[in-house]
Amino acid sequence: MLHSDLTRDSWRVGWTMSVWENKDRMLEYRNQGNHAKAMRIARRIGDEVEAVHWDAETIPSWEEAKIRLHQKYGREIDQNKR
C-alpha cells in the first residue's frame, strides 16, 4: 500500500481511502485476512458500504474521491461535506 487515510462527514458517515501499487496488490489485500472479515461485518452493521476504483498517477484528494463515489452510485453531492 502506498497511502491510506480516513475522514468523517458526521458521527455516522466515515470514509476510508487506500492507494495501491497496482490492482492485483489491492485485490490480494481486499480478499484476505482481517480486511475480508471486517468487510463482512461492515455490510451487516452499515446501511451503505460502497467502493470505487480507478487508475491514477497521483493520490486523489478527498473531494475528488467523494465526487467519483457519488457519481458511481448516482447521488447528489452535499456541498457542505466535501
Secondary structure, DSSP 4 states (H G I P E B T S, - for coil): --EEEEEESSSS-EEEEEE-SSHHHHHHHHTSHHHHHHHHHHHHH-S---------SSPPPHHHHHHHHHHHHT----GGG-
